[in-house]
Amino acid sequence: MQERACLDAGVIYLYYRKNAPKKVDILINKIKNQNILAYVPKTTLIEVYKHLCVTEGNDFAISCISSFQHIVKAQFISLSSELILMAGQLKCQYRLKLSYNDCIGLAIALQKKAKFHTTEKNLPKIKNLQIIKYDF
C-alpha cells in the first residue's frame, strides 16, 4: 500500500521559506513524484497563505498557493459531514490543545489512515495516529 501523508500548514509554509529543511524538501518531492499520496485540507491553505503573506507579502503568498495547488500532486480535501463530526469530536475532546485546522487535518489523517506531518510541538497522543514532526 502506498504511503499516505496529511500535511498541516507549518510543513507547507516551511517548504516555501528560504532554506527549507531538507526533510521537508524530501517529503514534498516524494509527493510530487507520487511516491507518497498526500492529503491537504483546503482550509489549511488559508493558514499557509496568511503566514506567507505576513512574512513575505501578498504577491508571494498568492504565487506559492497557486503553485502548490497545481504542481504538488496532493488531494485537496473539502469538509464533508463525516469530517465535520470527526473534527468536532477532536476539538471537543482537546479544546485547549488543538486548533480547528489541526482538528480537521487530524480527522483527515485518521480517516485516510495517513501519517500527520506537522510543526506542532505539543499534540496529544491520539489512538491510531502516527505523527511526523518538523522543526522550524
C-alpha positions, 0 to 999 in steps of 0.5 A, spaced: 500 500 500 502 506 498 504 511 503 499 516 505 501 523 508 496 529 511 500 535 511 498 541 516 500 548 514 507 549 518 510 543 513 507 547 507 509 554 509 516 551 511 517 548 504 516 555 501 521 559 506 528 560 504 532 554 506 527 549 507 529 543 511 531 538 507 526 533 510 521 537 508 524 538 501 524 530 501 517 529 503 514 534 498 518 531 492 516 524 494 509 527 493 510 530 487 513 524 484 507 520 487 511 516 491 507 518 497 499 520 496 498 526 500 492 529 503 491 537 504 485 540 507 483 546 503 482 550 509 489 549 511 491 553 505 488 559 508 493 558 514 499 557 509 497 563 505 496 568 511 503 566 514 506 567 507 503 573 506 505 576 513 512 574 512 513 575 505 507 579 502 501 578 498 504 577 491 508 571 494 503 568 498 498 568 492 504 565 487 506 559 492 498 557 493 497 557 486 503 553 485 502 548 490 495 547 488 497 545 481 504 542 481 504 538 488 500 532 486 496 532 493 488 531 494 485 537 496 480 535 501 473 539 502 469 538 509 464 533 508 459 531 514 463 525 516 469 530 517 465 535 520 463 530 526 470 527 526 473 534 527 468 536 532 469 530 536 477 532 536 476 539 538 471 537 543 475 532 546 482 537 546 479 544 546 485 547 549 490 543 545 488 543 538 486 548 533 480 547 528 485 546 522 489 541 526 482 538 528 480 537 521 487 535 518 487 530 524 480 527 522 483 527 515 489 523 517 485 518 521 480 517 516 485 516 510 489 512 515 495 517 513 501 519 517 500 527 520 506 531 518 506 537 522 510 543 526 506 542 532 510 541 538 505 539 543 499 534 540 496 529 544 497 522 543 491 520 539 489 512 538 491 510 531 495 516 529 502 516 527 505 523 527 511 526 523 514 532 526 518 538 523 522 543 526 522 550 524 
